[in-house]
């Protein structure tokens, strides 16, 4: 399940937060009408470090950034705020950037010089609240048969940054 704008549709913010914090037992069946609470048997009150997440990754379609529903951004704000309280780093992987900018579609190396991509990143940052330096634009593989080094570099760089941020947070959590 993904997040949906409607109140009781899709994943619920509390379920996502509980999952990130490590409060959800393995195999738990999520219910969009009734979020997990500390009163249920599937709730882990004192999760191990290995049960917790150390980086939250939002995957956002660059074509849909402008149209993010206010109700959906409110849900994202709840999640972002609660994760920020625990100093969990958050990043956005902004997909399908080649469909947003013809310049980038022709040459992926121009991704960080494209005004259209920068505008999309700024809107993403404003709506979700993640800083610009934690937004990683990538090109999806959708019709290609062979790999593309330029697309791979973007994806691998995003992954590298996510792993580094998660690693830093893990070290911080382990030392506390």
C-alpha positions, 0 to 999 in steps of 0.5 A: 500500500502507498499513501493515498490522499483520503483519510482512511485509504492506503497506508496510514501515517501511524503505521508507517511511523510505527514501521520505521520505529520498529514497532511492527512484528514481522508478518503483521497485516496492515489494515487501512481502517485500523492502524496498529496501536500499542494496545495490539499484540502485534506491537513491539513496545521496545524494538531492537536496533535491528528492527528500526529503519535509519533512513526514510526514502520517499519515491516521487514521480517528477510529473506528479510533484505539482499535483500533490494533493494537500491531504497527501502532503498533510500525511507526509508532513506528519511522517516527516515531523515524527521522523525528524523528532528521532533524527531519521534522515529523509530523502526523495528519489524523484523519478521520471525526470527525463519525461519532464525536461527534453534537454535531460531526455537527450542528455542525462548529464544535464540533469543538475543544470536543467531549470525544469528539474531544479524547479521540480526539486524545489516544489518537491522540497517545499511540499514535502519538506526535505532539503534540496540536497536530499533530493535525487533525480533519477531516470527510470528504466522503462523501455530500454533493453540495455543499461545506460551508464548515465542513468546508472550513475544517477541511481547509484549515487542516490543509493550511495547517499542513502546508505551513507545517511543511514549509516551515520544515523545507525552509528548515532543510534548505536552510540546512544 
